[in-house]
Amino acid sequence: MIQVSGVNQYYRQSHILRDLELEAQPGRCTCVMGRNGVGKTTLLKCIMGLLPIRSGRILLGDRDITRLSPEARARAGIGYVPQGREIFPELTVEENLRVSLGARADRARQIPDSIYALFPVLKEMRGRRGGDLSGGQQQQLAIGRALVLDPKLLILDEPGEGIQPNIVRQIGDVIRQLNTELGLSVLLVEQKLPFARRVANDFYIMEKGSVVAQGAISELSDELVSRHLSV
């Protein structure tokens, strides 16, 4: 579904991503892992078109999206939930969700019922301002807003960060449902090992802007964790 080939990205003179290779398969959850500062969020922003790359190629299915704008990538089928959520605090829950309708390929003008089915709390609070929600509710709103696009690929940057455990579990349940029932591809950056092991099918570990290990999540051994993820 998404294929990143030979991607190099620089910030001024710093080489952030180095010939990076990654692939996320349809209907699977792929987790990108690594210590702080290795380039995980930069990778997601490059896939979304929020940061330029120096070289390499990014494919969404058979389509080359390497030079598309973020808006065009959203219309092509990428839903993105950034670290920190970035909802619109002064807009209501419903207004936040409606923001994404303009990027739907089918030009639908109604929020899909499936969003409220996945996150019932959003239906209960659709008239409340986004800034009045709890952190966990805001994360559900951010994911719901991305799903309004009807994406082929959902990108999540540390969705469990700073959220109460019961909401983290609900988000994990939603990810698994999206994979198994809807065949949606999910690309996830996550530092919490229990969450990653529960929801992911595949993993990539990054160090210094490169992939140093990859495989099925069942192959994420204690030795790999100790070598590349322990602080």
Beta strands, then each sheet from edge to edge (+ up, - down):
strand 1: 2-11
strand 2: 14-24
strand 3: 29-33
strand 4: 55-60
strand 5: 63-64
strand 6: 78-81
strand 7: 153-157
strand 8: 185-189
strand 9: 202-207
strand 10: 210-216
sheet 1: 2+ 1- 4+ 5-
sheet 2: 6+ 7+ 8+ 3+ 9+ 10-
end
